[in-house]
Amino acid sequence: CFVSRRLGLAAMLYVVCLICFPRAYLGYHYPTDLLVGATIGAVCAYVFNLEVARRWLAAPVVAWERSAPRCFYMGLFFLTLQFATLFDSLRGSALAAYHLAEKVLAHR
C-alpha cells in the first residue's frame, strides 16, 4: 500500500479471498483472530514505515550488511529459514535443553 495503492488493494484482496476466508470457513481461526492479526500487521507496517523508525531500525542493519556482508547474509539466511520452518529446530533444541536441565536438577 505504501508503494502502490492499486497493488496494495490487489494484495489485500488476494489475502482476504485466498488465505483469510478459507481459514475462517474451515474453522482454523475465528474471524476476530483474523481481524486482530490484520490490525496488528497494519499498525506495525505503518509504524515501521515512519522515517524515525526506519532510521532507528534500518541504519544498524544496513551498516552491518555493508561492513560484513558474508556474516549478514548468512544470518539473514538462517533467520528466514527459521521463519519458514516455524522455529522447529530452535524449539526442539530448547525442549531438549529443558529436559536435560530437568534431569540434572532432579539428581541433585
Steps between C-alpha positions, in 0.01 A plus 500: 500500500793735565643444153186463288142535612377280215755226573423523872129457434568198276721344770235566765229337288725201439565458872135541597361268229764229480651495849271653763156388381592131462667499843187644662265278296690182589511597867876544533449855632218710635423808287606716795844332497541599137381857561736545795788353299425736210481795739830412664661457158366833372612689812847342487533580128398862564733545797797332332448716191542821700829679433616486862435126522675431170801701612510338846441142382648490151820699555675235714387220269622681187828584674546133591421393143760742362771421754469120506288378206596134542387490863193709424371277219580184692305634799215613277486155339475328839239749624279452193549123523375512859194700394431254219525199733317676784808479724468119524873442550526771767194371680639146489837617634334701776281204597802267510691751717198529730476121545875475557488773764200328658694174530812670633301688763306184596823317584615769743 
